[in-house]
Amino acid sequence: MKNIHNQTKQLGISMVEVLVALIISLFLLGGIVQVYVGNKTTFAFTSALAEIQENGRFAVDMMSQDLRLAGEWGCINFDPSNTSNVNNTLSAVTMISPYNPLLHDYHNRDGIEGTENDGLNGSDSITIRGGKTVQANIVSPFRPAATPSIVSTVATSLEVNDILLVQRCGANDLLIDEEADILQVTGVDHTIAGGTKSDISLSAPKSQQYQNDASLIELQTVTYSIGTGASGQPALFRADFANNQELVEGVQEMQILYGIDTDVPGDQFPNRYVNSTLVGANFQNVVAIRVMLLVRSIDDFVTEAPQTYTWIGGAQILAPDRRLYQVFSNTIALRN
């Protein structure tokens, strides 16, 4: 008779084997977690960097476009110190909205004005006055001077309350003293003549009967500043007249330097860059603007430690948090 215990042996896993398997699994799991955390950190950093670059480039490009239009008055020679050739009709009586001389007085205000360290985080602000790039030509029927309206080629961007510079640039003996009028739009119809003309109602009579040697250009007053956005983040704001709009989120600080042409006579090249306080009342001598924006990531804990960045004058600044910071700078020549 055979011994059953000798024929079969019960097989299993010993405690030592279980412990070895658990240790190996822990090493594998730790590696997976480490890879996951590393990928997550890299993704957060890359996303923050892309966000900063997109916001910074958009902010600089937007400001550059408006700055290049500073002092753009179309084809007339408009000098705020000598306005005999421009008839300004804007006043508290003629304006639809409340008249604000800081915004609507193109006669006595320069194309560029700046303030020093009056914004969030000690940021500067800058105000830009001038015409937009889109112009329209005056066409028939030519309305008499006393008629507060004018007809132009279609100008679909015009709306009620916009401000126009109506200008006559042809050089002939019939020109009267006022070669241009500053007027406010009180009504506009873009549908006349099959949509090829715009009939524009104005806030006051014109200085003359403009004909087909005249054109119009829309004027704007734009102010850039830094404030607290809707989400609580610092942001770049763009105010078009009184409409203050949050433009770019995450702009921590803005500093502006003004290139001054000190040569006599001037050659339109800056000899030195100074802040707005040193410019004083001589903004007409400014021929270039240098804009510096400090942009930060929206999310915190993007970097492993607080970042050190280079700011004005080469100063090394240690960030107060673990956000990503980047400086954007651009120098814009003032062509007008």
C-alpha positions in Angstrom: 0.0 0.0 0.0 1.4 3.4 -1.1 1.9 6.2 1.3 -0.4 9.0 0.2 1.8 11.7 1.9 4.7 10.6 -0.3 2.7 10.8 -3.5 1.4 14.4 -3.2 3.0 17.6 -1.8 1.0 20.8 -1.1 2.5 23.7 -3.0 2.1 27.5 -2.0 3.8 30.9 -1.6 5.9 31.5 1.4 5.9 34.7 3.5 9.4 35.6 2.3 8.2 35.4 -1.4 5.2 37.7 -0.5 7.4 40.3 1.1 9.8 40.2 -1.9 6.9 40.7 -4.3 5.6 43.6 -2.2 9.0 45.3 -2.2 9.3 45.0 -5.9 5.8 46.3 -6.4 6.6 49.3 -4.2 9.7 50.1 -6.2 7.6 49.9 -9.5 4.8 52.0 -8.0 7.2 54.6 -6.7 8.7 54.9 -10.2 5.3 55.3 -11.8 4.4 58.0 -9.2 7.7 59.8 -9.8 7.1 59.8 -13.5 3.6 61.1 -13.1 4.7 63.9 -10.7 7.5 64.8 -13.0 5.2 64.9 -16.1 2.6 67.0 -14.1 5.3 69.5 -13.0 6.7 69.8 -16.6 3.2 70.2 -18.0 2.3 72.9 -15.5 5.6 74.8 -16.2 5.2 74.5 -20.0 1.6 75.6 -19.8 2.5 78.6 -17.6 5.4 79.6 -20.0 3.1 79.4 -23.0 0.4 81.4 -21.2 2.9 84.1 -20.2 4.4 84.4 -23.7 1.0 84.6 -25.3 -0.2 87.3 -22.8 3.0 89.3 -23.0 3.2 89.3 -26.8 -0.4 90.3 -27.2 -0.1 93.1 -24.6 3.0 94.5 -26.3 1.6 94.2 -29.8 -1.7 95.9 -28.7 0.2 98.8 -27.1 2.5 99.2 -30.0 -0.3 99.6 -32.5 -1.9 102.4 -30.4 1.4 104.1 -29.7 2.2 104.2 -33.4 -1.0 106.2 -33.9 -0.1 108.8 -31.3 -0.4 112.2 -32.9 -1.9 110.8 -36.1 -4.1 113.6 -37.5 -4.4 112.5 -41.1 -3.0 114.8 -43.7 -3.3 118.1 -41.9 -0.5 119.8 -40.0 -2.1 119.8 -36.5 0.1 121.3 -33.8 -1.5 121.6 -30.4 0.5 124.8 -29.8 -1.0 126.4 -33.0 -4.5 125.2 -33.7 -5.6 128.0 -36.1 -6.2 125.5 -38.9 -8.4 123.3 -36.8 -11.9 124.2 -35.7 -12.7 122.4 -32.4 -16.5 122.2 -31.8 -16.4 119.9 -28.8 -17.6 121.4 -25.5 -19.8 120.6 -22.6 -22.7 122.1 -24.6 -22.2 120.2 -27.9 -21.1 116.8 -26.5 -23.7 114.1 -26.1 -21.9 112.5 -23.2 -20.5 114.7 -20.4 -17.5 116.7 -21.7 -14.2 115.7 -20.1 -11.3 117.9 -21.2 -8.8 115.2 -20.2 -10.3 113.0 -22.9 -11.9 115.3 -25.4 -9.7 118.3 -25.6 -7.5 117.6 -28.6 -6.5 121.3 -28.8 -4.7 121.6 -25.5 -3.6 118.0 -24.8 -0.5 116.3 -26.3 -0.6 113.1 -28.4 1.3 111.4 -25.5 0.9 111.9 -21.8 2.2 109.7 -19.0 2.1 109.3 -15.2 4.6 107.9 -12.9 4.0 105.0 -10.4 0.3 105.7 -9.9 -1.0 102.3 -10.7 -1.1 98.8 -9.0 2.4 97.6 -7.8 3.9 101.0 -8.6 3.0 100.8 -12.3 3.1 103.7 -14.8 0.2 104.7 -17.0 0.1 106.3 -20.5 -2.5 108.2 -22.5 -2.4 108.2 -26.3 -4.3 110.6 -28.5 -4.6 110.5 -32.3 -6.5 109.1 -35.3 -7.3 105.5 -36.2 -6.0 104.0 -39.3 -9.4 103.7 -41.1 -10.3 106.8 -43.1 -13.2 107.7 -45.5 -13.5 110.2 -48.3 -16.2 112.9 -48.5 -18.6 112.4 -51.4 -21.7 114.1 -52.8 -24.1 115.4 -51.9 -21.9 118.1 -50.4 -23.8 119.6 -47.5 -23.5 123.4 -46.7 -21.4 124.6 -43.8 -24.4 125.3 -41.7 -25.8 121.8 -42.1 -24.6 119.5 -39.2 -24.1 116.4 -41.4 -21.8 115.0 -44.0 -21.7 112.2 -46.5 -18.7 109.9 -46.9 -17.7 106.6 -48.5 -19.0 103.8 -46.4 -17.5 103.9 -42.9 -19.1 101.0 -41.1 -16.8 101.3 -38.0 -18.4 104.7 -37.1 -21.0 104.8 -34.3 -22.9 107.4 -32.3 -20.7 109.3 -29.9 -17.5 108.7 -32.0 -15.3 111.8 -32.6 -14.3 112.8 -36.1 -11.6 114.9 -37.6 -13.0 116.1 -40.9 -10.1 117.5 -43.0 -9.5 119.2 -46.2 -6.0 118.6 -47.5 -6.1 120.0 -51.0 -3.8 123.0 -51.3 -5.5 125.8 -53.2 -6.5 129.5 -52.7 -10.0 128.6 -51.6 -9.0 127.2 -48.2 -10.3 129.1 -45.3 -8.5 129.4 -41.9 -10.1 126.2 -40.5 -8.8 123.4 -42.7 -10.3 120.8 -40.4 -13.2 120.3 -37.9 -13.3 118.2 -34.8 -16.9 117.0 -34.5 -18.9 114.3 -32.6 -21.2 111.8 -34.4 -24.8 112.0 -33.3 -26.2 109.6 -35.9 -25.1 107.4 -38.8 -26.7 105.6 -41.7 -24.5 103.2 -43.6 -27.3 102.0 -46.0 -27.6 104.9 -48.4 -26.6 104.5 -52.1 -26.9 100.8 -51.8 -24.6 100.6 -48.9 -21.7 102.5 -50.6 -22.1 105.7 -48.6 -22.5 106.7 -45.0 -24.8 109.7 -44.0 -23.3 111.1 -40.8 -25.1 113.5 -38.5 -22.8 115.8 -36.5 -23.0 117.6 -33.1 -22.4 121.1 -34.6 -22.2 122.9 -38.0 -19.0 122.6 -40.0 -16.6 125.4 -40.7 -17.0 125.1 -44.4 -18.7 123.0 -47.2 -16.4 120.1 -47.6 -16.2 118.5 -51.0 -14.4 115.5 -52.6 -10.9 116.9 -51.7 -11.8 116.2 -48.0 -11.7 113.1 -45.9 -12.5 112.1 -42.3 -10.7 110.1 -39.7 -11.9 108.8 -36.3 -10.1 110.2 -33.3 -9.4 108.2 -30.1 -8.1 108.7 -26.6 -6.6 105.5 -25.2 -5.1 105.0 -21.7 -3.1 101.9 -20.6 -2.8 101.1 -16.9 -2.4 98.2 -14.4 -5.2 97.3 -12.0 -6.9 94.4 -10.4 -8.9 92.3 -12.8 -12.2 90.5 -12.3 -10.5 87.4 -11.1 -8.4 89.2 -8.5 -5.2 89.0 -10.6 -3.3 92.1 -11.7 -4.1 92.9 -15.3 -3.4 95.4 -18.1 -6.4 97.7 -18.7 -7.1 99.6 -21.9 -9.5 102.6 -21.6 -10.9 103.9 -24.9 -12.3 107.2 -23.7 -14.3 106.2 -20.6 -14.7 102.5 -21.4 -12.1 100.8 -19.3 -11.6 97.2 -20.4 -9.5 94.4 -18.9 -7.2 93.5 -21.7 -4.6 91.0 -20.5 -4.7 89.0 -17.2 -1.5 88.4 -15.2 0.4 91.7 -16.0 2.1 92.4 -12.7 3.7 95.7 -13.5 4.3 98.2 -16.3 7.1 100.7 -16.5 7.5 103.2 -19.4 10.5 105.3 -20.5 10.3 108.2 -22.9 12.9 108.8 -25.6 13.7 112.5 -25.8 15.2 114.2 -28.8 17.4 117.0 -27.3 19.2 118.0 -30.5 18.7 121.5 -31.9 17.2 121.2 -34.5 15.8 117.8 -33.6 16.7 114.8 -35.8 13.8 112.6 -34.5 16.2 110.2 -32.8 16.2 109.8 -28.9 19.2 111.0 -27.1 18.2 109.6 -23.8 15.3 107.7 -22.1 13.7 109.2 -19.0 10.5 108.6 -16.9 7.5 110.8 -17.3 8.4 113.0 -14.3 11.6 114.1 -16.1 9.7 114.7 -19.3 7.6 117.2 -17.5 5.5 119.3 -19.8 7.7 118.6 -22.9 5.9 115.6 -24.3 6.2 117.0 -27.8 9.9 116.2 -27.6 9.2 112.5 -27.1 10.1 110.6 -30.3 10.1 107.0 -28.9 8.5 105.0 -26.1 10.0 102.0 -24.3 7.4 99.8 -22.7 8.4 97.1 -20.1 5.8 94.7 -18.9 6.3 92.2 -16.0 4.0 89.2 -16.7 3.4 86.4 -14.3 1.6 83.0 -14.5 -2.0 82.9 -13.3 -1.3 79.7 -11.2 1.0 79.6 -8.2 3.5 76.7 -7.4 4.7 76.4 -11.0 8.4 76.6 -10.0 10.2 74.5 -7.4 11.4 77.6 -5.6 10.7 81.4 -5.9 12.2 82.7 -9.2 14.7 85.6 -9.5 14.1 87.8 -12.5 15.9 90.9 -13.9 13.9 94.1 -13.8 14.5 97.9 -14.3 18.2 98.8 -14.3 19.3 95.2 -14.1 17.9 94.8 -10.5 17.6 91.2 -9.4 14.2 90.7 -7.9 13.2 87.6 -5.9 9.6 86.7 -6.6 7.3 86.6 -3.5 5.7 83.3 -4.6 6.3 80.3 -6.9 4.7 81.7 -10.0 6.7 82.0 -13.3 7.7 85.6 -14.2 8.9 87.0 -17.5 9.8 90.5 -18.7 8.6 91.8 -22.1 10.1 95.0 -23.6 9.6 96.9 -26.8 10.7 100.3 -28.1 8.3 102.1 -30.4 9.2 105.0 -32.6 6.5 107.7 -32.7 6.2 108.4 -36.4 3.8 111.4 -36.0 
